[in-house]
Amino acid sequence: KSFTDLYTWQEGHKLVLMIYKITEKFPQKELFGLISQMRRCVISFTSNIAEGFSRNSYKEKSQFYSIALGSLTEIQNQLLVARDIGFMTKEEFDKIAEQTIIVNKITNGLIKKSKSIIHDS
């Protein structure tokens, strides 16, 4: 009924909240650097899931879900940078990284389902 009913969006939204919470702890000098970049990427993920949901064709849906997956990969990269420069503990990193893996698997399932519907129609 709504994009918020998608499990992918729900788990992505959890990731959004985690990223916002962790980046609040980053140094203020990173406000226009890593903080801004990580927040934009994670919002881009859920936004593309929402936009894909609203599209009529499964081809378009799949395209937006794939773009979302690209944003998720960017977040994974940025998390590694944040961990390696000491902006988060290993425990904080592990918890968020685990959520990115969950979201990645669910999103890949959504893409596969959309593509199978394209091929079946």
The first five atom37 places (N, CA, C, CB, O) and aatype in JSON, in Angstrom:
{
  "aatype": [11, 15, 13, 16, 3, 10, 18, 16, 17, 5, 6, 7, 8, 11, 10, 19, 10, 12, 9, 18, 11, 9, 16, 6, 11, 13, 14, 5, 11, 6, 10, 13, 7, 10, 9, 15, 5, 12, 1, 1, 4, 19, 9, 15, 13, 16, 15, 2, 9, 0, 6, 7, 13, 15, 1, 2, 15, 18, 11, 6, 11, 15, 5, 13, 18, 15, 9, 0, 10, 7, 15, 10, 16, 6, 9, 5, 2, 5, 10, 10, 19, 0, 1, 3, 9, 7, 13, 12, 16, 11, 6, 6, 13, 3, 11, 9, 0, 6, 5, 16, 9, 9, 19, 2, 11, 9, 16, 2, 7, 10, 9, 11, 11, 15, 11, 15, 9, 9, 8, 3, 15],
  "atom_mask": [
    [1, 1, 1, 1, 1],
    [1, 1, 1, 1, 1],
    [1, 1, 1, 1, 1],
    [1, 1, 1, 1, 1],
    [1, 1, 1, 1, 1],
    [1, 1, 1, 1, 1],
    [1, 1, 1, 1, 1],
    [1, 1, 1, 1, 1],
    [1, 1, 1, 1, 1],
    [1, 1, 1, 1, 1],
    [1, 1, 1, 1, 1],
    [1, 1, 1, 0, 1],
    [1, 1, 1, 1, 1],
    [1, 1, 1, 1, 1],
    [1, 1, 1, 1, 1],
    [1, 1, 1, 1, 1],
    [1, 1, 1, 1, 1],
    [1, 1, 1, 1, 1],
    [1, 1, 1, 1, 1],
    [1, 1, 1, 1, 1],
    [1, 1, 1, 1, 1],
    [1, 1, 1, 1, 1],
    [1, 1, 1, 1, 1],
    [1, 1, 1, 1, 1],
    [1, 1, 1, 1, 1],
    [1, 1, 1, 1, 1],
    [1, 1, 1, 1, 1],
    [1, 1, 1, 1, 1],
    [1, 1, 1, 1, 1],
    [1, 1, 1, 1, 1],
    [1, 1, 1, 1, 1],
    [1, 1, 1, 1, 1],
    [1, 1, 1, 0, 1],
    [1, 1, 1, 1, 1],
    [1, 1, 1, 1, 1],
    [1, 1, 1, 1, 1],
    [1, 1, 1, 1, 1],
    [1, 1, 1, 1, 1],
    [1, 1, 1, 1, 1],
    [1, 1, 1, 1, 1],
    [1, 1, 1, 1, 1],
    [1, 1, 1, 1, 1],
    [1, 1, 1, 1, 1],
    [1, 1, 1, 1, 1],
    [1, 1, 1, 1, 1],
    [1, 1, 1, 1, 1],
    [1, 1, 1, 1, 1],
    [1, 1, 1, 1, 1],
    [1, 1, 1, 1, 1],
    [1, 1, 1, 1, 1],
    [1, 1, 1, 1, 1],
    [1, 1, 1, 0, 1],
    [1, 1, 1, 1, 1],
    [1, 1, 1, 1, 1],
    [1, 1, 1, 1, 1],
    [1, 1, 1, 1, 1],
    [1, 1, 1, 1, 1],
    [1, 1, 1, 1, 1],
    [1, 1, 1, 1, 1],
    [1, 1, 1, 1, 1],
    [1, 1, 1, 1, 1],
    [1, 1, 1, 1, 1],
    [1, 1, 1, 1, 1],
    [1, 1, 1, 1, 1],
    [1, 1, 1, 1, 1],
    [1, 1, 1, 1, 1],
    [1, 1, 1, 1, 1],
    [1, 1, 1, 1, 1],
    [1, 1, 1, 1, 1],
    [1, 1, 1, 0, 1],
    [1, 1, 1, 1, 1],
    [1, 1, 1, 1, 1],
    [1, 1, 1, 1, 1],
    [1, 1, 1, 1, 1],
    [1, 1, 1, 1, 1],
    [1, 1, 1, 1, 1],
    [1, 1, 1, 1, 1],
    [1, 1, 1, 1, 1],
    [1, 1, 1, 1, 1],
    [1, 1, 1, 1, 1],
    [1, 1, 1, 1, 1],
    [1, 1, 1, 1, 1],
    [1, 1, 1, 1, 1],
    [1, 1, 1, 1, 1],
    [1, 1, 1, 1, 1],
    [1, 1, 1, 0, 1],
    [1, 1, 1, 1, 1],
    [1, 1, 1, 1, 1],
    [1, 1, 1, 1, 1],
    [1, 1, 1, 1, 1],
    [1, 1, 1, 1, 1],
    [1, 1, 1, 1, 1],
    [1, 1, 1, 1, 1],
    [1, 1, 1, 1, 1],
    [1, 1, 1, 1, 1],
    [1, 1, 1, 1, 1],
    [1, 1, 1, 1, 1],
    [1, 1, 1, 1, 1],
    [1, 1, 1, 1, 1],
    [1, 1, 1, 1, 1],
    [1, 1, 1, 1, 1],
    [1, 1, 1, 1, 1],
    [1, 1, 1, 1, 1],
    [1, 1, 1, 1, 1],
    [1, 1, 1, 1, 1],
    [1, 1, 1, 1, 1],
    [1, 1, 1, 1, 1],
    [1, 1, 1, 1, 1],
    [1, 1, 1, 0, 1],
    [1, 1, 1, 1, 1],
    [1, 1, 1, 1, 1],
    [1, 1, 1, 1, 1],
    [1, 1, 1, 1, 1],
    [1, 1, 1, 1, 1],
    [1, 1, 1, 1, 1],
    [1, 1, 1, 1, 1],
    [1, 1, 1, 1, 1],
    [1, 1, 1, 1, 1],
    [1, 1, 1, 1, 1],
    [1, 1, 1, 1, 1],
    [1, 1, 1, 1, 1]
  ],
  "atom_positions": [
    [[0.82, -1.2, 0.0], [0.0, 0.0, 0.0], [0.87, 1.26, 0.0], [-0.94, 0.0, 1.21], [0.56, 2.25, -0.68]],
    [[1.94, 1.22, 0.76], [2.83, 2.36, 0.87], [4.29, 1.88, 0.84], [2.54, 3.16, 2.18], [4.57, 0.73, 1.18]],
    [[5.19, 2.74, 0.44], [6.61, 2.37, 0.44], [7.08, 2.01, 1.84], [7.47, 3.51, -0.13], [8.02, 1.24, 2.0]],
    [[6.42, 2.57, 2.85], [6.81, 2.27, 4.23], [6.46, 0.83, 4.64], [6.15, 3.25, 5.19], [6.92, 0.34, 5.67]],
    [[5.64, 0.16, 3.82], [5.32, -1.24, 4.06], [6.43, -2.18, 3.57], [4.0, -1.61, 3.39], [6.49, -3.34, 3.96]],
    [[7.31, -1.66, 2.71], [8.4, -2.48, 2.19], [9.42, -2.75, 3.3], [9.09, -1.79, 0.99], [9.89, -1.83, 3.97]],
    [[9.74, -4.02, 3.48], [10.73, -4.42, 4.5], [12.07, -3.74, 4.21], [10.89, -5.96, 4.53], [12.79, -3.36, 5.14]],
    [[12.41, -3.6, 2.95], [13.65, -2.93, 2.55], [13.68, -1.5, 3.06], [13.82, -2.95, 1.02], [14.69, -1.04, 3.59]],
    [[12.57, -0.79, 2.9], [12.52, 0.59, 3.37], [12.61, 0.63, 4.9], [11.23, 1.29, 2.87], [13.32, 1.46, 5.45]],
    [[11.89, -0.26, 5.57], [11.88, -0.28, 7.03], [13.28, -0.51, 7.6], [10.93, -1.37, 7.54], [13.71, 0.18, 8.53]],
    [[13.98, -1.49, 7.04], [15.34, -1.76, 7.51], [16.29, -0.63, 7.11], [15.85, -3.11, 6.95], [17.22, -0.3, 7.85]],
    [[16.06, -0.03, 5.94], [16.84, 1.13, 5.51], [16.62, 2.31, 6.43], [0.0, 0.0, 0.0], [17.55, 3.06, 6.73]],
    [[15.39, 2.48, 6.88], [15.07, 3.58, 7.81], [15.8, 3.39, 9.14], [13.55, 3.66, 8.05], [16.27, 4.36, 9.74]],
    [[15.91, 2.16, 9.6], [16.7, 1.89, 10.82], [18.14, 2.32, 10.6], [16.64, 0.37, 11.18], [18.77, 2.89, 11.5]],
    [[18.66, 2.04, 9.39], [20.03, 2.44, 9.06], [20.16, 3.97, 9.04], [20.44, 1.86, 7.7], [21.16, 4.51, 9.51]],
    [[19.16, 4.66, 8.51], [19.16, 6.12, 8.51], [19.33, 6.64, 9.94], [17.84, 6.68, 7.89], [20.17, 7.49, 10.21]],
    [[18.53, 6.11, 10.85], [18.58, 6.56, 12.24], [19.94, 6.25, 12.88], [17.47, 5.9, 13.05], [20.46, 7.06, 13.65]],
    [[20.49, 5.1, 12.56], [21.81, 4.73, 13.09], [22.89, 5.68, 12.58], [22.16, 3.27, 12.7], [23.75, 6.11, 13.35]],
    [[22.84, 6.01, 11.29], [23.84, 6.91, 10.7], [23.72, 8.31, 11.3], [23.69, 6.97, 9.16], [24.73, 8.94, 11.64]],
    [[22.49, 8.8, 11.44], [22.32, 10.13, 12.03], [22.84, 10.15, 13.46], [20.84, 10.54, 12.01], [23.49, 11.11, 13.88]],
    [[22.57, 9.11, 14.21], [23.0, 9.05, 15.61], [24.52, 9.0, 15.73], [22.39, 7.84, 16.31], [25.11, 9.72, 16.53]],
    [[25.15, 8.15, 14.93], [26.61, 8.01, 15.02], [27.32, 9.26, 14.53], [27.08, 6.79, 14.23], [28.35, 9.65, 15.09]],
    [[26.8, 9.91, 13.48], [27.49, 11.09, 12.94], [27.37, 12.3, 13.85], [26.95, 11.43, 11.57], [28.13, 13.25, 13.72]],
    [[26.4, 12.27, 14.79], [26.33, 13.34, 15.79], [27.59, 13.38, 16.65], [25.09, 13.16, 16.68], [27.92, 14.42, 17.22]],
    [[28.29, 12.26, 16.76], [29.49, 12.14, 17.58], [30.76, 12.55, 16.83], [29.64, 10.73, 18.09], [31.81, 12.72, 17.43]],
    [[30.65, 12.69, 15.51], [31.82, 13.03, 14.7], [32.27, 14.46, 15.01], [31.52, 12.87, 13.2], [31.47, 15.27, 15.48]],
    [[33.54, 14.77, 14.76], [34.02, 16.14, 14.98], [33.25, 17.15, 14.13], [35.52, 16.24, 14.66], [32.88, 16.87, 12.99]],
    [[33.0, 18.31, 14.7], [32.25, 19.37, 14.02], [32.9, 19.76, 12.69], [32.14, 20.61, 14.92], [32.21, 20.17, 11.75]],
    [[34.23, 19.64, 12.6], [34.93, 19.98, 11.36], [34.5, 19.09, 10.19], [36.44, 19.88, 11.56], [34.75, 19.42, 9.03]],
    [[33.87, 17.96, 10.49], [33.4, 17.03, 9.44], [31.98, 17.32, 8.99], [33.48, 15.61, 9.94], [31.43, 16.58, 8.18]],
    [[31.36, 18.39, 9.5], [29.98, 18.7, 9.19], [29.73, 18.78, 7.68], [29.58, 20.0, 9.84], [28.71, 18.3, 7.2]],
    [[30.65, 19.37, 6.95], [30.48, 19.5, 5.5], [31.29, 18.45, 4.74], [30.89, 20.9, 5.04], [31.42, 18.53, 3.52]],
    [[31.81, 17.49, 5.47], [32.58, 16.4, 4.86], [31.85, 15.09, 5.04], [0.0, 0.0, 0.0], [30.8, 14.86, 4.45]],
    [[32.42, 14.25, 5.87], [31.91, 12.9, 6.05], [30.49, 12.87, 6.63], [32.84, 12.12, 6.94], [29.69, 12.04, 6.21]],
    [[30.18, 13.74, 7.55], [28.83, 13.76, 8.14], [27.79, 14.01, 7.05], [28.73, 14.85, 9.24], [26.83, 13.26, 6.91]],
    [[28.0, 15.07, 6.3], [27.06, 15.43, 5.24], [26.95, 14.33, 4.19], [27.49, 16.75, 4.58], [25.86, 13.98, 3.75]],
    [[28.1, 13.78, 3.8], [28.12, 12.75, 2.76], [27.39, 11.49, 3.22], [29.57, 12.4, 2.39], [26.59, 10.93, 2.46]],
    [[27.65, 11.05, 4.44], [27.0, 9.83, 4.94], [25.5, 10.02, 5.09], [27.61, 9.43, 6.29], [24.72, 9.12, 4.77]],
    [[25.1, 11.16, 5.55], [23.66, 11.42, 5.72], [22.96, 11.51, 4.38], [23.45, 12.72, 6.51], [21.86, 10.98, 4.22]],
    [[23.58, 12.17, 3.4], [22.98, 12.25, 2.07], [22.83, 10.88, 1.44], [23.82, 13.15, 1.15], [21.8, 10.57, 0.84]],
    [[23.85, 10.05, 1.58], [23.81, 8.71, 0.98], [22.72, 7.85, 1.61], [25.16, 8.02, 1.14], [21.99, 7.16, 0.9]],
    [[22.62, 7.88, 2.92], [21.65, 7.01, 3.57], [20.22, 7.47, 3.29], [21.9, 6.97, 5.09], [19.31, 6.65, 3.16]],
    [[20.03, 8.78, 3.2], [18.72, 9.31, 2.82], [18.43, 8.98, 1.36], [18.66, 10.85, 3.05], [17.28, 8.7, 0.99]],
    [[19.45, 9.0, 0.53], [19.29, 8.64, -0.87], [18.83, 7.19, -1.0], [20.61, 8.85, -1.64], [18.02, 6.86, -1.87]],
    [[19.35, 6.32, -0.12], [18.92, 4.93, -0.17], [17.41, 4.81, 0.02], [19.66, 4.11, 0.91], [16.72, 4.26, -0.84]],
    [[16.89, 5.33, 1.13], [15.45, 5.19, 1.4], [14.61, 5.98, 0.41], [15.13, 5.65, 2.83], [13.5, 5.57, 0.07]],
    [[15.12, 7.1, -0.07], [14.39, 7.9, -1.05], [14.24, 7.15, -2.37], [15.1, 9.24, -1.29], [13.17, 7.2, -2.99]],
    [[15.28, 6.46, -2.81], [15.21, 5.7, -4.06], [14.31, 4.48, -3.92], [16.6, 5.27, -4.51], [13.65, 4.09, -4.88]],
    [[14.28, 3.88, -2.74], [13.35, 2.77, -2.5], [11.92, 3.31, -2.6], [13.6, 2.1, -1.09], [11.06, 2.7, -3.24]],
    [[11.68, 4.46, -1.98], [10.34, 5.06, -2.02], [9.96, 5.43, -3.45], [10.28, 6.31, -1.12], [8.84, 5.16, -3.88]],
    [[10.89, 6.05, -4.17], [10.58, 6.45, -5.54], [10.34, 5.24, -6.45], [11.71, 7.31, -6.11], [9.44, 5.25, -7.28]],
    [[11.15, 4.21, -6.27], [10.95, 2.99, -7.06], [9.59, 2.37, -6.8], [0.0, 0.0, 0.0], [8.94, 1.87, -7.72]],
    [[9.17, 2.4, -5.55], [7.87, 1.85, -5.18], [6.74, 2.53, -5.95], [7.63, 1.98, -3.68], [5.76, 1.89, -6.33]],
    [[6.89, 3.83, -6.17], [5.81, 4.6, -6.82], [5.76, 4.43, -8.33], [5.98, 6.07, -6.49], [4.79, 4.84, -8.97]],
    [[6.8, 3.83, -8.9], [6.84, 3.67, -10.36], [5.9, 2.55, -10.81], [8.28, 3.37, -10.82], [5.66, 1.59, -10.08]],
    [[5.38, 2.7, -12.01], [4.4, 1.74, -12.52], [5.02, 0.48, -13.1], [3.56, 2.4, -13.55], [4.49, -0.62, -12.92]],
    [[6.13, 0.63, -13.8], [6.71, -0.55, -14.44], [7.76, -1.18, -13.53], [7.33, -0.18, -15.81], [8.45, -0.49, -12.78]],
    [[7.87, -2.49, -13.62], [8.85, -3.19, -12.81], [10.27, -2.87, -13.27], [8.61, -4.69, -12.87], [11.21, -2.95, -12.48]],
    [[10.42, -2.51, -14.53], [11.74, -2.1, -15.03], [12.19, -0.83, -14.32], [11.7, -1.88, -16.58], [13.34, -0.72, -13.88]],
    [[11.28, 0.15, -14.2], [11.61, 1.39, -13.5], [11.85, 1.12, -12.02], [10.5, 2.43, -13.68], [12.78, 1.67, -11.43]],
    [[11.0, 0.29, -11.42], [11.17, -0.05, -10.01], [12.57, -0.61, -9.77], [10.1, -1.06, -9.56], [13.28, -0.18, -8.87]],
    [[12.93, -1.58, -10.6], [14.23, -2.24, -10.48], [15.38, -1.25, -10.63], [14.35, -3.34, -11.52], [16.4, -1.35, -9.94]],
    [[15.21, -0.29, -11.53], [16.25, 0.73, -11.75], [16.47, 1.57, -10.48], [15.86, 1.65, -12.93], [17.61, 1.8, -10.08]],
    [[15.39, 2.01, -9.85], [15.52, 2.82, -8.63], [16.07, 1.99, -7.47], [14.17, 3.43, -8.25], [16.84, 2.49, -6.65]],
    [[15.66, 0.73, -7.39], [16.18, -0.14, -6.33], [17.68, -0.38, -6.51], [15.42, -1.49, -6.31], [18.42, -0.48, -5.54]],
    [[18.11, -0.46, -7.77], [19.54, -0.63, -8.05], [20.33, 0.63, -7.7], [19.76, -0.98, -9.54], [21.45, 0.53, -7.18]],
    [[19.77, 1.78, -7.95], [20.42, 3.05, -7.56], [20.54, 3.1, -6.04], [19.61, 4.28, -8.09], [21.56, 3.52, -5.5]],
    [[19.49, 2.66, -5.35], [19.52, 2.62, -3.87], [20.67, 1.74, -3.4], [18.17, 2.1, -3.31], [21.37, 2.08, -2.44]],
    [[20.86, 0.62, -4.07], [21.94, -0.3, -3.71], [23.31, 0.37, -3.87], [21.87, -1.57, -4.56], [24.22, 0.13, -3.09]],
    [[23.44, 1.2, -4.88], [24.68, 1.96, -5.07], [24.93, 2.9, -3.9], [0.0, 0.0, 0.0], [26.07, 3.03, -3.44]],
    [[23.89, 3.56, -3.42], [24.03, 4.45, -2.26], [24.42, 3.66, -1.02], [22.71, 5.22, -2.01], [25.21, 4.13, -0.2]],
    [[23.88, 2.47, -0.89], [24.22, 1.62, 0.25], [25.69, 1.24, 0.23], [23.35, 0.36, 0.25], [26.35, 1.22, 1.27]],
    [[26.2, 0.95, -0.95], [27.62, 0.6, -1.08], [28.49, 1.81, -0.71], [27.94, 0.13, -2.52], [29.54, 1.64, -0.09]],
    [[28.06, 3.0, -1.08], [28.78, 4.22, -0.69], [28.82, 4.35, 0.83], [28.12, 5.47, -1.3], [29.86, 4.69, 1.4]],
    [[27.7, 4.07, 1.48], [27.65, 4.15, 2.95], [28.64, 3.16, 3.56], [26.21, 3.88, 3.47], [29.35, 3.48, 4.51]],
    [[28.68, 1.95, 3.0], [29.61, 0.94, 3.52], [31.05, 1.43, 3.41], [29.44, -0.39, 2.76], [31.85, 1.23, 4.32]],
    [[31.38, 2.06, 2.3], [32.71, 2.63, 2.12], [32.99, 3.73, 3.14], [32.87, 3.17, 0.7], [34.06, 3.77, 3.75]],
    [[32.03, 4.62, 3.33], [32.2, 5.74, 4.25], [32.33, 5.27, 5.69], [31.03, 6.71, 4.13], [33.05, 5.88, 6.49]],
    [[31.63, 4.19, 6.03], [31.75, 3.62, 7.37], [33.17, 3.11, 7.62], [30.74, 2.48, 7.55], [33.73, 3.29, 8.7]],
    [[33.75, 2.49, 6.61], [35.14, 2.02, 6.74], [36.09, 3.19, 6.98], [35.57, 1.25, 5.48], [36.99, 3.11, 7.82]],
    [[35.89, 4.28, 6.24], [36.72, 5.47, 6.43], [36.55, 6.02, 7.85], [36.37, 6.56, 5.38], [37.53, 6.3, 8.53]],
    [[35.3, 6.17, 8.28], [35.01, 6.71, 9.62], [35.63, 5.84, 10.71], [33.5, 6.82, 9.84], [36.17, 6.35, 11.7]],
    [[35.55, 4.53, 10.53], [36.16, 3.61, 11.51], [37.68, 3.76, 11.51], [35.78, 2.14, 11.19], [38.3, 3.87, 12.57]],
    [[38.27, 3.78, 10.33], [39.72, 3.78, 10.22], [40.37, 5.08, 10.67], [40.11, 3.5, 8.8], [41.54, 5.09, 11.05]],
    [[39.62, 6.19, 10.64], [40.19, 7.45, 11.15], [39.78, 7.7, 12.6], [39.76, 8.62, 10.27], [40.09, 8.76, 13.16]],
    [[39.08, 6.74, 13.2], [38.8, 6.8, 14.63], [37.56, 7.55, 15.04], [0.0, 0.0, 0.0], [37.45, 7.98, 16.19]],
    [[36.62, 7.74, 14.12], [35.39, 8.46, 14.46], [34.36, 7.56, 15.14], [34.79, 9.06, 13.21], [33.36, 8.05, 15.66]],
    [[34.6, 6.25, 15.14], [33.67, 5.33, 15.81], [34.47, 4.14, 16.33], [32.53, 4.86, 14.85], [35.55, 3.82, 15.83]],
    [[33.9, 3.51, 17.32], [34.55, 2.32, 17.88], [34.29, 1.13, 16.96], [34.03, 2.03, 19.32], [33.44, 1.18, 16.08]],
    [[35.05, 0.07, 17.18], [34.85, -1.17, 16.42], [33.45, -1.71, 16.67], [35.91, -2.22, 16.8], [32.81, -2.2, 15.74]],
    [[32.97, -1.62, 17.88], [31.63, -2.11, 18.23], [30.55, -1.31, 17.49], [31.41, -2.03, 19.75], [29.6, -1.88, 16.96]],
    [[30.7, 0.02, 17.48], [29.74, 0.87, 16.76], [29.76, 0.53, 15.26], [30.06, 2.38, 16.98], [28.72, 0.4, 14.62]],
    [[30.97, 0.4, 14.73], [31.11, 0.05, 13.31], [30.44, -1.29, 13.01], [32.6, 0.01, 12.92], [29.68, -1.41, 12.06]],
    [[30.74, -2.29, 13.84], [30.21, -3.63, 13.6], [28.69, -3.65, 13.59], [30.72, -4.59, 14.66], [28.07, -4.32, 12.75]],
    [[28.08, -2.91, 14.51], [26.62, -2.88, 14.6], [26.0, -2.25, 13.33], [26.18, -2.08, 15.85], [25.04, -2.77, 12.77]],
    [[26.57, -1.14, 12.89], [26.03, -0.46, 11.7], [26.35, -1.26, 10.44], [26.6, 0.97, 11.59], [25.51, -1.38, 9.55]],
    [[27.57, -1.81, 10.37], [27.95, -2.62, 9.21], [27.02, -3.82, 9.07], [29.42, -3.09, 9.33], [26.64, -4.19, 7.96]],
    [[26.65, -4.43, 10.18], [25.72, -5.56, 10.16], [24.38, -5.13, 9.57], [25.52, -6.12, 11.59], [23.77, -5.87, 8.79]],
    [[23.91, -3.93, 9.94], [22.65, -3.43, 9.39], [22.76, -3.19, 7.89], [22.22, -2.13, 10.11], [21.8, -3.43, 7.16]],
    [[23.91, -2.73, 7.43], [24.08, -2.51, 5.98], [24.03, -3.84, 5.23], [25.41, -1.79, 5.69], [23.53, -3.9, 4.11]],
    [[24.53, -4.9, 5.84], [24.5, -6.22, 5.2], [23.06, -6.73, 5.11], [25.37, -7.23, 5.99], [22.65, -7.27, 4.08]],
    [[22.3, -6.55, 6.18], [20.89, -6.93, 6.18], [20.15, -6.19, 5.08], [20.23, -6.65, 7.56], [19.42, -6.78, 4.29]],
    [[20.35, -4.88, 5.03], [19.67, -4.04, 4.03], [20.1, -4.45, 2.61], [19.98, -2.53, 4.27], [19.27, -4.5, 1.7]],
    [[21.38, -4.74, 2.43], [21.88, -5.16, 1.14], [21.19, -6.44, 0.67], [23.4, -5.37, 1.2], [20.75, -6.53, -0.48]],
    [[21.09, -7.42, 1.54], [20.47, -8.71, 1.17], [18.99, -8.52, 0.81], [20.61, -9.72, 2.32], [18.52, -9.08, -0.17]],
    [[18.29, -7.75, 1.61], [16.86, -7.52, 1.36], [16.66, -6.77, 0.04], [16.22, -6.73, 2.52], [15.76, -7.09, -0.74]],
    [[17.5, -5.79, -0.2], [17.4, -4.99, -1.42], [17.7, -5.85, -2.64], [18.35, -3.79, -1.37], [17.01, -5.74, -3.66]],
    [[18.71, -6.69, -2.55], [19.01, -7.6, -3.68], [17.83, -8.51, -3.96], [20.26, -8.44, -3.38], [17.53, -8.8, -5.12]],
    [[17.15, -8.96, -2.91], [15.95, -9.78, -3.08], [14.85, -9.01, -3.78], [0.0, 0.0, 0.0], [14.15, -9.55, -4.65]],
    [[14.68, -7.76, -3.41], [13.66, -6.9, -4.03], [13.96, -6.69, -5.51], [13.58, -5.55, -3.3], [13.06, -6.71, -6.34]],
    [[15.23, -6.48, -5.83], [15.64, -6.29, -7.23], [15.39, -7.57, -8.03], [17.14, -5.89, -7.31], [14.85, -7.53, -9.13]],
    [[15.78, -8.71, -7.46], [15.57, -9.99, -8.15], [14.09, -10.24, -8.39], [16.18, -11.15, -7.35], [13.69, -10.7, -9.46]],
    [[13.27, -9.94, -7.4], [11.82, -10.13, -7.53], [11.28, -9.22, -8.64], [11.11, -9.84, -6.18], [10.49, -9.66, -9.47]],
    [[11.71, -7.96, -8.65], [11.26, -7.02, -9.68], [11.68, -7.5, -11.07], [11.81, -5.62, -9.42], [10.9, -7.42, -12.01]],
    [[12.92, -7.98, -11.18], [13.41, -8.44, -12.49], [12.69, -9.7, -12.92], [14.91, -8.69, -12.44], [12.45, -9.89, -14.12]],
    [[12.35, -10.58, -11.99], [11.63, -11.81, -12.37], [10.23, -11.48, -12.85], [11.57, -12.79, -11.18], [9.7, -12.17, -13.73]],
    [[9.62, -10.45, -12.29], [8.3, -10.02, -12.74], [8.4, -9.44, -14.15], [7.7, -8.98, -11.76], [7.5, -9.65, -14.97]],
    [[9.48, -8.73, -14.44], [9.7, -8.17, -15.79], [9.78, -9.31, -16.8], [11.01, -7.31, -15.84], [9.13, -9.28, -17.85]],
    [[10.59, -10.33, -16.48], [10.78, -11.44, -17.41], [9.55, -12.32, -17.56], [11.94, -12.28, -16.96], [9.33, -12.92, -18.61]],
    [[8.74, -12.38, -16.52], [7.53, -13.2, -16.57], [6.38, -12.52, -17.32], [7.09, -13.54, -15.18], [5.43, -13.18, -17.74]],
    [[6.47, -11.2, -17.47], [5.34, -10.49, -18.1], [5.56, -10.28, -19.58], [5.12, -9.14, -17.43], [4.71, -9.7, -20.26]]
  ]
}
